[in-house]
Amino acid sequence: MRPKWIVGFVVILTAACVTQMPLQYKSAYDTAIHPIDESSGYQGGGNVEEGFDYIYYGDYIGSGYPAVLLLEEDYADSLAADGDFMKSRSGFRYNTFKDTNDVFVINGSCFKCHAGEVNGDMVLGVGDPYGDFTDKPGLAFKFAPMAIGRKLGKSSPEYRSFLDVWQFQKEVSPRIVTKDIGPNPAFRLEESCVAFRHPDDLTYTSEQQFPISGETPASAVPPLWHVAKKKTLYYNGMGRGDFAKLFMQASVLGIKDSTFARQVHSRFDDVVAWAASIEPPPYPEPIDEALSAVGREVFKENCSKCHGTYDTVHTYPNKILPLEKVGTDPYYALYFYEDSGLTGWYNQSWFAASPPMSALLPSLGYVAPPLDGIWATAPYLHNGSVPTLLTLLDSSLRPSYWERDTLSKAYNFDEIGLSYEVRDRKASRKKTTVYNTDRKGFGHQGHTFGDHLSTADRWALLEYLKTL
């Protein structure tokens, strides 16, 4: 078996893998809220089974860390013959595949972020509410090229494979550190990668394409099963056009160039089809049908105009609410509208320039999401600042400093959401497990639309939300 330091080092590296800029593209953003094109979004088609196989086993990240650092060399034949054997060694959050250097490599899969534990069950397609990006790169990270060069030999194809991913990892890892457990820095990961890629052919460049500054934008991870209803992606609705391209953006972590990107894209219509096919898990406890019927009427009167209807025929308006209307923390929306170099890079890159159309069009607002399976998608709001549905519907109950139960991960059936303990400000300064709503981008204000409800109507609404 490999020395423990190598195993630990590779796990740390794979776990790490997601400005002020002149807005030369601002003229394209002539309104704060861009009209949503009906041709945007999932249009049907694609092979669901092949989509799952690709997301579970595929090479869409392009490169990774040589598998020989974790696996015995005589496993190579087994790796080539049996994809499930790979999973038994690397786990479902990582894929093992052969890269362009003809070397078996390991890197994170989509399920590193898009799978989570809900009431004791692992659910594929839900965001991981316990994701931890708080670790800062240490000495092992700094001296990785030297250590792995000695281990593998600098002339080996395995070492070349390591360098393929390291050139991006060294830029990404220091920039995606979050201050507490839970928020996911996916867009900062993407920014850090594409800042060192030529936009036209996606090849690596040592010349940084745009500055990266500001607080790390991080958010809750939305469930993939909403894809079938959406015409836009991302909380601010900026992902427009071809969902297959938008879905494959994690590939910028390790693909070689736009030639390989086209190969990945050819498989991602199937991946989107798989995501659109997912059904949310049903609420596992008994539901008071009479109370739920009352809640349905409360929902229709107070929530359906933004979030849609969920009777025999579902409707969903794909509505973007302006910041001044929804009132939630504005940093995420403002960052991509005013500061991030990612949007300008993307809109002149291979992703936007090649068919089918794809673009990032930020809005000064947030999308009111579909609510299918909402009971299983805690924490709530775009930044994951609200632990339960009860505290979402009554803003006076929202804790300013709260700690999720990262050990038992028990479900909170009383308030519907995460189990948590209220903490004080002092605790938030010492523990990365405490969510601090005072931090820039992580406020729990806004979405006060349930505050006017009576206590009886609020509990009836909660009972109805369990059925969605």
Secondary structure, 3 states (H helix, E strand, C coil): CCCHHHHHHHHHHHHHCCCCCCCCCHHHCCCCCCCCCCCCCCCCCCCHHHHHHHHHHCCCCCCCEEHHHCCCHHHHHHHHHCHHHHHHHHCCCEEEEECCCCCEEEEECHHHCCEEEECCEEEECCCCCCCCCCCCCCHHHHCHHHHHHHHHCCCCHHHHHHHHHHHHHHHHHHHCCCCCCCCECHHHHHHHHHCCECCCCCCECCCCCCCCCCCCCCECCCCHHHCCCCCCECCCCCEEECHHHHHHHHHHHCCCCHHHHHHHHHHHHHHHHHHHHCCCCCCCCCCCHHHHHHHHHHHHHHCHHHHCEECCCEECCCCEEEHHHHCCCCHHHHHHHHHCCHHHHHHCCHHHHCCCCEEECCCCEEECCCCCCHHHCCCECCCCCECEHHHHHCHHHCCCEEEECCCCCCEECCCCEECEEECCHHHHHHCCCEEECCCCCCCCCCCCCCCCCCHHHHHHHHHHHCCC
